[in-house]
């Protein structure tokens, strides 16, 4: 509740009691970070991740990360999480998130951004994601066959 309602002092007090409290999963496996992301609470997101950067890896039962929870109208939260945290470009956290992680619907962050356009910096966010290697789910190259790298560095697939 403190995370969703921007009670930054309450968040700090709870984190002082136990830093891992921000990883506690509630309904549908949502963490305080997910609730803060839904509300676009950049100050709370920063506080939580400063104490426990591992929280950024949490996913809901629908396989949604905190980035999937941010609404397009909350440009500040999107920009903060993409640039500062997820891609490791800032000073708050050195944790990197897989930029092409897919949610339960098989959508990447770039897919979601392009499906629900807004006027709040979509181009800048898309550019940052793409510089970090983000692609749309349809562009991911996933082979049905495992590949094996030989000692000479050549990648072989079974039957080749």
C-alpha positions in Angstrom: 0.0 0.0 0.0 2.8 2.4 0.8 4.5 1.7 -2.5 1.3 2.3 -4.5 0.3 5.4 -2.6 3.6 7.2 -2.6 4.2 7.1 1.1 7.9 7.3 0.7 8.6 7.6 4.4 6.5 4.5 5.0 8.4 2.6 2.3 11.7 3.7 3.9 10.6 2.6 7.4 9.5 -0.8 6.1 12.7 -1.3 4.2 14.7 -0.4 7.3 12.9 -3.2 9.2 13.7 -5.7 6.4 15.1 -4.9 3.0 13.6 -8.1 1.5 10.1 -7.0 2.3 9.9 -5.4 -1.1 10.2 -8.9 -2.7 7.2 -10.3 -0.9 4.6 -11.4 -3.4 1.0 -10.6 -2.9 -2.0 -11.3 -5.1 -1.1 -12.7 -8.5 2.6 -12.6 -7.4 2.7 -8.8 -7.5 5.4 -7.1 -5.5 5.5 -3.6 -4.1 7.6 -2.7 -7.1 4.8 -3.8 -9.4 2.4 -1.6 -7.5 4.7 1.4 -7.6 5.2 0.9 -11.3 1.4 0.8 -12.0 1.1 4.2 -10.2 4.2 5.6 -11.9 5.9 6.3 -8.5 9.5 7.0 -9.6 10.6 8.0 -6.0 9.2 4.7 -4.6 10.7 2.6 -7.5 14.1 4.2 -6.8 13.9 3.6 -3.1 12.9 -0.1 -3.5 15.6 -0.8 -6.1 18.2 1.0 -4.1 17.6 -1.4 -1.3 17.0 -4.6 -3.2 17.9 -4.5 -6.9 16.9 -8.1 -7.3 13.2 -7.1 -7.1 13.4 -5.9 -10.7 13.4 -9.6 -11.7 10.1 -10.3 -10.2 7.2 -11.4 -12.5 3.5 -11.8 -11.9 1.5 -15.0 -12.6 0.9 -13.5 -16.0 4.7 -13.2 -16.5 4.7 -9.4 -16.4 7.7 -7.5 -15.1 7.4 -4.1 -13.5 8.0 -2.5 -16.9 4.9 -4.2 -18.3 2.9 -2.6 -15.5 3.8 1.0 -16.2 1.1 2.8 -18.1 2.0 4.9 -21.1 0.9 8.1 -19.4 3.6 7.7 -16.8 6.6 8.7 -19.0 8.8 9.5 -16.0 8.5 6.0 -14.6 9.0 4.4 -18.0 12.1 6.5 -18.7 13.6 5.9 -15.2 13.2 2.2 -15.3 14.3 1.7 -18.9 17.3 4.0 -18.9 18.4 4.0 -15.3 17.6 0.5 -14.2 16.8 -2.1 -16.8 19.6 -1.2 -19.1 22.1 -0.5 -16.4 22.9 3.0 -17.8 22.4 4.9 -14.5 24.0 4.9 -11.1 21.1 3.5 -9.1 21.5 -0.1 -10.0 23.8 -2.3 -11.9 21.2 -5.1 -12.4 20.4 -5.7 -16.0 17.1 -7.1 -17.2 16.7 -9.2 -20.3 15.5 -6.5 -22.7 13.7 -9.1 -24.9 11.8 -10.9 -22.1 8.3 -11.8 -23.2 5.2 -11.7 -21.1 2.5 -14.4 -21.0 1.1 -13.2 -24.3 4.6 -13.5 -25.9 5.1 -9.7 -26.2 8.4 -7.9 -25.5 8.6 -4.4 -24.0 9.1 -3.1 -27.5 5.9 -4.8 -28.7 3.9 -3.3 -25.8 5.3 0.1 -26.4 4.4 0.0 -30.1 0.9 -1.6 -29.5 -0.2 1.2 -27.1 1.3 4.4 -28.5 1.2 7.6 -26.6 2.7 11.1 -27.1 4.9 10.8 -24.0 8.3 10.0 -25.4 7.7 6.8 -27.2 10.3 7.5 -29.8 13.0 8.1 -27.2 12.1 5.0 -25.2 12.0 2.9 -28.4 15.5 4.2 -29.4 16.9 3.4 -26.0 15.4 -0.1 -26.0 16.7 -0.8 -29.6 20.2 0.4 -28.7 20.1 -2.1 -25.9 19.2 -4.8 -28.4 15.4 -4.8 -28.0 13.4 -6.3 -30.9 9.8 -7.2 -31.4 8.8 -10.8 -30.5 8.3 -11.7 -34.2 11.9 -10.7 -34.9 13.5 -12.9 -32.3 15.4 -15.7 -33.9 14.6 -18.9 -32.1 15.7 -22.1 -33.6 13.7 -25.3 -32.9 17.0 -27.1 -32.8 19.7 -26.6 -30.1 23.0 -25.4 -31.4 26.4 -26.5 -30.1 29.7 -24.6 -30.3 32.6 -26.8 -31.2 36.1 -26.2 -29.9 37.0 -24.2 -33.0 34.2 -21.8 -32.4 32.0 -23.1 -35.2 28.3 -23.4 -34.3 26.7 -26.7 -35.4 23.1 -27.8 -35.3 22.1 -31.4 -35.3 21.8 -32.9 -38.8 24.2 -30.3 -40.3 
